[in-house]
Amino acid sequence: MQPSVRLLNLGDTAVTVEFGDRVDPLLMPRVSGLDAALQALLQAGEAPGLIETVPTFRSLTVIFDPLVTARPAVDALIQRALQAADTQAAPPGRTWRLPVLYGGEFGPDLASVAEATGLSCEEVIARHSGTPYRVYMLGFLPGFPFMGDVAPPLALPRRSEPRVRVPAGSVAIAGGLTAIYPWESPGGWHLLGRCPVRLFDPARPAPSLLAPGDQVIFTAVEAARYAEIDAELRSGAREAASFLDLGAAAQ
């Protein structure tokens, strides 16, 4: 086992494999590599008792059935998977180009972010859009993507006063991360704009639009174009999958 890997107890039915103590793009291949190796063992019928794996920025939690297997056997399974894992290559991901209407009522914090960073609103939009962001993990809410890394001038701390309600589709930043709120919820991130594409739909075969390893590029659109896209999505004339960059995925 690699010396930087730690196995942490998580109750009687889970163990967390920790690769580091920070958000670091270099840790993601290690997490995804172990996840893929464990899933391969599960599909091969060589991981009895393994129920589920949960990846995060820097760790992978392995959930098991204690009536089928025991912790020493789970530890041995993890070590076997670590030896087989490809922990160097970044996980293959898709590229999405998602429209965003920045500012106004959809991005109420755009002006304050500009003031805090010393940039103009146009410069904030330019620095936030057009840059590929890697989806590190999903969490907080179903389909909520934690994506990084935003340009350093935009890496502001969370708002001192969180909002009770953040509208679904809000595009936000906090620290070195950016995200899209799939649902209306409380939230303390800075709201820059809104995306009309629904990130989570239980009717889809894969309810979450994005997955860890995917890349997202935000494209700034005007109000009229936003309304047009929103109407197409709501009527069913257009599907969320249409924002998948097939050209980039084929490269």
Residue, then its C-alpha position, 0 to 999 in steps of 0.5 A: m500500500q502506498p504510504s500516503v494512503r490511510l484507512l479510517n474507520l467509519g462505523d461498523t459498515a464502512v471504511t474511508v480510504e484517504f489519499g490526502d488532506r486537501v483539494d488537489p487535482l493530483l488526488m482525483p486520479r488516485v480516488s477514481g483509480l481505486d474506485a474503478a478497480l473495486q468496481a471491476l472486482l465487484q463485477a467479476g464477483e470477487a468482492p463479496g459484501l461490497i455494497e457501494t463506493v462513495p468518491t470525494f475530492r480526496s478519499l473513497t468510502v467503501i460501504f460493506d455488508p458486515l453479515v457477508t464480510a468482515r473488516p479484515a477482508v475488506d482491508a485486504l480487498i482494498q489493498r488488492a484494488l490499490q495494487a491493481a488500480d491505475t492511479q495516474a491517469a485522469p478518469p475519462g470524462r465528457t465535456w459539457r458546454l453549459p449556457v449561463l445568463y450572468g448578472g441581474e436577478f439571476g446573478p445577484d452577487l456579480a457586482s459584489v464579486a467584481e468589487a471584492t476582486g477589483l475586476s469589472c463585472e465583464e472581467v469576472i464573467a470573462r474569467h469564469s466562463g470559457t474555462p474548463y472546470r473538472v467535476y471533482m465530485l457530486g454531493f450536498l444535494p443530488g446532482f450538485p457538482f463541485m468543480g474546480d478550479v476557478a481563477p485565483p482572483l475569483a477564489l473568494p471565501r463563502r458569503s458571511e451571510p448564507r441565503v435561506r433560498v438559492p434558486a435552482g440553476s444558480v451558478a456560484i463560486a466559493g473558495g477555489l470551486t464553482a458549482i450549479y445548484p440543482w435544486e432550490s436550497p440554502g446556500g452561502w456561495h456567491l451567485l454569478g448567474r443561472c444555467p437553464v439546464r436541469l442537472f438532476d432528473p430522476a426520469r433519466p437513466a442517469p439522473s445526474l447530468l454530470a459525473p466526476g471526471d467530466q469537464v464543464i465550460f460555461t458559455a455566457v448568453e444574453a437574456a433572449r437566448y437564455a429564455e429561448i433555451d429554457a423554453e426549448l428544454r421545458s417543452g421537450a424540444r431540446e434535451a440536456a444531452s444536447f449540451l454535450d460537446l461531442g467533438a471534445a468527447a471524441q478527442 
